[in-house]
Amino acid sequence: MGLMLDIIGKWISNYLQKEVPGYEPFTPSDPEHLRSIIEQGDVLLVEGNNRVSGIIKYLTQSTWSHAALFVGPIDGAVEPDGEPHVLIEANIGEGVTSSPLSKYFPYHTRLCRPVGLTYEDRYTVCRYAINRIGFGYDTKNIVDLMRYLIPLPIPQRWRRRMIAFGSGDPTKIICSALIAQAFDAVRYPILPKITRAASRTARREILHIRDSSLYMPRDFDISPYFEIVKPTIVQGFDYTALHWADKQKPLPEVAGESDVFPETIHSPPLAPETIDQKAPHPAAEVTVTVETTLVERVIVTEHLPGRGKDEFAD
């Protein structure tokens, strides 16, 4: 009976691990930037493209279907080309294994970094995960595997439980549960439950660590205690240097290679800076001397305000 369950379990595992053809990441990682910026203790979230990834993304309502912990080079674990294994992860059918960083270069990834983690605790987290290499995924546990084959849709309130269903054995670990246990070893929070206790004199919050089997890859993304690190902008980003395929290359002055206004243009002042003494007086102050008749004097007197008739006397 055990042999039959093992055969069926391996068949299900192989089916779930098969990649879906036609996958193309919307924003793949830049290998050089990712390799230069990743640090020990960082959590690498991956948008997978196999059958189980699609189910996990549906159940978690998230882009991320897998998580791996970066621990640095592992002694004795290298690829045939000499690239060291630096990631610890748990996969269906394989259990806890190590892998090189280049494994996820073709995928859309996100880097989550624990904030303020001390060097000693960072080392403990990495060592905890390394010591779990070899922990298996029991393919005889058909109930554990069948949770990924249940017809959709699944009610929202059951989705998180569906991820953890059947994974109670500590030696049979899913990817996010392994990393959650590693951080729990140093009491670093991910998404703790918060109980608010109130009294007349004080309020306080009590943090409760969730069961590790209930964690999902997206929890590291939404956790308030993990920083999102984007390798393409950490070391500086200049949008003017981009060359778009459907547009011409930015002009030199736009790209910052030359000054848009090489010469300073001086505009004339809106008002004279000095008073011109030779400028004519206002019309009200101009005295006009004309030869007029007596009748004309009377008309002029009536039309020039502020002047009396005596001013026109001979």
C-alpha positions as CSV (number, residue, x, y, z in Angstrom):
1,M,0.0,0.0,0.0
2,G,2.8,2.4,0.9
3,L,4.5,1.7,-2.4
4,M,1.3,2.5,-4.3
5,L,0.9,5.8,-2.5
6,D,4.5,6.7,-3.2
7,I,4.0,6.1,-6.9
8,I,0.8,8.1,-7.0
9,G,2.4,10.9,-5.0
10,K,5.4,11.1,-7.3
11,W,3.1,11.2,-10.3
12,I,1.1,14.1,-8.8
13,S,4.4,15.9,-7.9
14,N,5.7,15.6,-11.4
15,Y,2.5,16.9,-12.8
16,L,2.4,19.9,-10.5
17,Q,6.1,20.7,-11.2
18,K,5.7,20.8,-15.0
19,E,6.1,24.3,-16.4
20,V,3.3,26.0,-18.3
21,P,4.5,26.8,-21.9
22,G,4.5,30.4,-23.1
23,Y,5.5,32.0,-19.9
24,E,7.2,35.4,-20.3
25,P,7.9,37.6,-17.2
26,F,6.6,41.1,-17.5
27,T,9.6,42.6,-15.7
28,P,12.5,40.0,-15.4
29,S,15.3,40.7,-12.9
30,D,18.5,42.2,-14.0
31,P,21.1,39.5,-13.1
32,E,24.0,41.8,-12.4
33,H,22.0,44.3,-10.2
34,L,20.4,41.4,-8.3
35,R,23.7,39.6,-7.7
36,S,25.4,42.8,-6.5
37,I,22.7,44.0,-4.1
38,I,21.3,40.8,-2.4
39,E,22.5,40.1,1.1
40,Q,22.4,37.2,3.6
41,G,18.9,36.9,5.2
42,D,17.1,38.4,2.2
43,V,14.0,36.6,1.0
44,L,13.6,36.2,-2.7
45,L,10.0,36.0,-3.9
46,V,9.5,34.3,-7.3
47,E,6.6,34.4,-9.8
48,G,6.8,30.8,-10.9
49,N,5.4,29.3,-14.1
50,N,4.6,25.7,-13.3
51,R,1.1,24.3,-12.5
52,V,1.4,24.5,-8.7
53,S,2.5,28.1,-9.0
54,G,-0.7,29.1,-10.8
55,I,-2.7,27.4,-8.0
56,I,-0.7,29.1,-5.2
57,K,-1.1,32.5,-6.9
58,Y,-4.8,31.9,-7.1
59,L,-5.1,30.8,-3.5
60,T,-3.0,33.6,-2.2
61,Q,-4.3,36.2,-4.6
62,S,-0.8,37.3,-5.2
63,T,1.9,37.5,-7.9
64,W,4.3,35.4,-5.8
65,S,4.1,31.7,-5.7
66,H,7.5,30.7,-4.3
67,A,10.1,32.0,-1.8
68,A,13.7,31.3,-1.2
69,L,16.2,32.4,1.5
70,F,19.6,33.9,0.4
71,V,22.2,32.5,2.8
72,G,25.4,33.1,0.8
73,P,27.8,30.4,-0.7
74,I,27.2,27.0,0.8
75,D,30.2,24.8,1.3
76,G,30.3,21.8,-1.1
77,A,27.2,22.9,-3.1
78,V,28.1,24.2,-6.6
79,E,26.8,23.8,-10.1
80,P,28.8,21.9,-12.8
81,D,30.0,25.3,-14.1
82,G,31.3,26.2,-10.7
83,E,28.5,28.6,-9.6
84,P,27.9,28.3,-5.9
85,H,24.6,27.5,-4.4
86,V,23.4,30.5,-2.3
87,L,19.6,29.9,-1.9
88,I,17.7,27.6,0.4
89,E,14.2,26.6,-0.7
90,A,11.6,23.9,-0.3
91,N,9.9,22.3,-3.4
92,I,7.2,19.8,-3.8
93,G,8.7,16.4,-4.5
94,E,12.2,17.5,-3.6
95,G,12.0,18.8,-0.1
96,V,14.5,21.3,1.2
97,T,17.4,21.9,-1.2
98,S,20.0,24.5,-2.2
99,S,20.2,26.3,-5.6
100,P,22.2,29.0,-7.4
101,L,20.9,32.5,-7.8
102,S,20.9,32.2,-11.6
103,K,18.1,29.7,-11.3
104,Y,15.6,32.6,-11.0
105,F,17.2,35.1,-13.4
106,P,14.5,34.4,-16.1
107,Y,11.6,35.1,-13.6
108,H,9.9,38.1,-12.2
109,T,11.3,38.4,-8.6
110,R,11.1,40.6,-5.6
111,L,13.7,41.1,-2.8
112,C,12.4,41.5,0.8
113,R,15.0,42.5,3.4
114,P,14.4,42.2,7.2
115,V,14.9,45.6,8.8
116,G,17.4,46.0,11.7
117,L,18.3,42.3,11.9
118,T,21.6,42.0,13.8
119,Y,24.6,40.2,12.3
120,E,24.3,37.4,14.9
121,D,20.6,36.9,14.3
122,R,21.1,37.0,10.5
123,Y,23.7,34.2,10.8
124,T,21.3,32.2,13.0
125,V,18.5,32.5,10.4
126,C,20.8,31.4,7.6
127,R,22.2,28.5,9.6
128,Y,18.8,27.3,10.6
129,A,17.8,27.0,6.9
130,I,21.0,25.4,5.9
131,N,20.7,22.8,8.6
132,R,17.3,21.8,7.1
133,I,18.7,20.8,3.7
134,G,17.6,17.2,3.1
135,F,14.3,17.5,4.9
136,G,12.0,15.7,2.5
137,Y,8.5,16.1,1.1
138,D,6.8,12.8,1.7
139,T,5.1,11.9,-1.6
140,K,3.1,9.3,0.3
141,N,1.1,12.1,1.9
142,I,-1.5,12.2,-0.9
143,V,-3.8,14.4,1.2
144,D,-1.1,17.0,1.3
145,L,-0.6,16.9,-2.4
146,M,-4.3,16.8,-3.3
147,R,-4.9,20.2,-1.9
148,Y,-3.3,21.6,-5.1
149,L,-5.7,19.6,-7.3
150,I,-9.0,20.6,-5.8
151,P,-11.2,22.2,-8.5
152,L,-11.5,26.0,-8.3
153,P,-13.0,28.3,-7.1
154,I,-12.2,28.1,-3.3
155,P,-14.0,30.4,-0.8
156,Q,-11.8,33.3,0.3
157,R,-11.9,32.3,4.0
158,W,-10.5,28.8,3.2
159,R,-7.6,29.7,0.8
160,R,-4.9,30.3,3.5
161,R,-5.9,27.0,5.1
162,M,-5.6,25.2,1.8
163,I,-1.9,26.2,1.6
164,A,-1.2,24.7,5.0
165,F,-3.5,21.7,4.9
166,G,-1.8,18.5,5.7
167,S,1.6,20.1,6.4
168,G,1.8,19.4,10.1
169,D,5.0,17.2,10.0
170,P,8.0,19.5,10.8
171,T,10.1,17.5,8.4
172,K,7.8,18.1,5.5
173,I,8.1,21.8,4.8
174,I,6.6,24.1,2.1
175,C,8.8,27.1,0.9
176,S,7.3,29.9,3.0
177,A,6.9,27.8,6.1
178,L,10.7,27.0,6.1
179,I,11.6,30.7,5.9
180,A,9.0,31.6,8.6
181,Q,10.5,29.0,10.9
182,A,14.0,30.4,10.3
183,F,12.9,33.9,11.3
184,D,10.9,32.5,14.2
185,A,14.2,31.1,15.6
186,V,15.3,34.7,16.4
187,R,11.8,35.9,17.1
188,Y,11.7,38.2,14.1
189,P,8.1,39.1,13.2
190,I,6.6,38.6,9.7
191,L,2.8,39.0,10.2
192,P,2.1,38.4,13.8
193,K,-1.4,38.3,15.2
194,I,-2.0,41.4,17.4
195,T,-4.2,41.2,20.5
196,R,-5.2,44.6,21.9
197,A,-5.6,44.7,25.7
198,A,-7.1,47.8,27.0
199,S,-7.5,49.1,30.6
200,R,-8.3,52.4,32.2
201,T,-4.6,53.2,32.7
202,A,-2.8,51.7,29.7
203,R,-3.1,50.1,26.3
204,R,-0.7,47.5,25.0
205,E,-0.2,45.1,22.1
206,I,0.7,41.5,22.5
207,L,2.3,39.8,19.4
208,H,1.5,36.2,18.7
209,I,3.6,34.2,16.3
210,R,1.4,32.5,13.7
211,D,1.8,28.9,12.9
212,S,4.6,28.6,10.3
213,S,2.4,26.5,8.1
214,L,0.0,29.4,7.6
215,Y,2.5,31.7,6.0
216,M,2.4,32.4,2.3
217,P,5.1,33.9,0.0
218,R,3.2,37.2,-0.3
219,D,3.4,37.7,3.5
220,F,7.0,38.8,3.2
221,D,5.9,41.3,0.6
222,I,3.2,42.9,2.7
223,S,4.9,42.5,6.0
224,P,5.6,45.9,7.7
225,Y,8.9,44.5,9.0
226,F,10.5,43.7,5.6
227,E,11.9,46.3,3.2
228,I,11.3,46.0,-0.5
229,V,14.6,46.3,-2.3
230,K,14.6,47.0,-6.0
231,P,18.0,46.3,-7.5
232,T,17.5,48.5,-10.6
233,I,17.1,51.7,-8.6
234,V,19.2,51.1,-5.4
235,Q,22.5,52.1,-7.1
236,G,21.0,54.9,-9.1
237,F,18.6,55.2,-12.0
238,D,18.6,57.7,-14.8
239,Y,15.4,57.6,-16.9
240,T,16.8,59.9,-19.5
241,A,19.4,57.3,-20.5
242,L,16.8,54.8,-21.6
243,H,16.5,54.1,-25.3
244,W,12.9,53.2,-26.2
245,A,12.4,50.9,-29.2
246,D,9.4,52.8,-30.5
247,K,10.9,56.3,-30.1
248,Q,14.1,58.0,-31.2
249,K,16.9,58.4,-28.7
250,P,16.5,61.4,-26.4
251,L,18.1,64.6,-27.7
252,P,21.5,65.5,-26.1
253,E,20.0,68.5,-24.3
254,V,17.2,66.3,-22.9
255,A,19.7,63.6,-21.8
256,G,21.7,66.3,-19.9
257,E,24.8,66.3,-22.2
258,S,24.4,70.0,-23.0
259,D,22.7,73.1,-21.7
260,V,19.3,73.8,-23.1
261,F,19.9,77.6,-22.8
262,P,23.6,78.1,-23.5
263,E,23.3,81.9,-23.5
264,T,21.8,84.0,-20.9
265,I,19.0,86.2,-22.3
266,H,18.5,89.6,-20.6
267,S,15.1,91.0,-21.0
268,P,14.5,94.8,-20.7
269,P,13.2,96.1,-17.4
270,L,9.5,96.7,-17.0
271,A,10.1,100.3,-15.6
272,P,13.0,102.7,-16.1
273,E,15.7,102.3,-13.5
274,T,16.4,106.1,-13.4
275,I,14.2,109.2,-13.9
276,D,14.8,111.1,-17.1
277,Q,15.0,114.8,-16.1
278,K,14.4,115.9,-19.7
279,A,11.1,114.0,-20.1
280,P,8.1,116.2,-20.8
281,H,5.9,117.2,-17.9
282,P,2.4,115.7,-17.6
283,A,-0.3,117.4,-19.6
284,A,-1.9,118.9,-16.6
285,E,1.3,120.9,-15.8
286,V,1.9,122.3,-19.3
287,T,1.3,126.1,-19.7
288,V,0.1,127.0,-23.2
289,T,0.5,130.6,-24.3
290,V,-1.8,131.6,-27.3
291,E,-3.1,134.8,-28.8
292,T,-6.9,134.7,-28.2
293,T,-9.7,137.0,-28.3
294,L,-11.8,137.9,-25.3
295,V,-14.5,135.4,-26.2
296,E,-11.9,132.6,-26.6
297,R,-10.5,133.5,-23.1
298,V,-13.8,132.9,-21.5
299,I,-14.1,129.5,-23.3
300,V,-10.6,128.4,-22.2
301,T,-11.3,129.5,-18.6
302,E,-14.4,127.3,-18.4
303,H,-12.6,124.3,-19.9
304,L,-9.4,124.4,-17.8
305,P,-10.2,123.3,-14.2
306,G,-8.3,124.9,-11.4
307,R,-7.5,128.2,-13.3
308,G,-9.2,131.5,-12.6
309,K,-10.1,134.2,-15.1
310,D,-7.4,136.5,-13.7
311,E,-4.7,134.2,-15.2
312,F,-5.8,135.2,-18.7
313,A,-5.9,138.9,-18.0
314,D,-3.5,141.1,-20.0
